């Protein structure tokens, strides 16, 4: 299996987290607009952000995927996150994404998520990928629909009113709008 060290799209660079991302992630995840649905409006402390980041880094090291930093193309400043993780204690894979509010309404979440879906389907051969959001988070559900994901069910997830969407590998279509995609591969052992 090839080991990806990043994905470049027309406007974004997606890369695995680095130690120096912790402060930026904590700032992102404690932003009132971001934490509203991501952390259920709980103000998390730095230790929770660090644990979450390290869990993703461990997933990337072990499986080759996790949630990664989203940066502007050609830059290294974290403006969000996007990635794939196993759902709870299952082998089902979930797509996760979030951006700082100043980067909303520009199609960046869809661009990052589409690249990550392509990565999962092409590199790992996933049969399907799920996405879960709180029921009131209509903006996130709209991203899921733009990706071609289909509504599956409304249910209680971690005791919250949630919706789950899914997309099967055969239904995934690479979008034409701004969808350049270049995966960067490690040339040395990670």
Order of alpha helices (4+ residues) and beta strands (2+ residues): beta-beta-alpha-alpha-alpha-beta-beta-beta-alpha-beta-alpha-beta-beta-beta
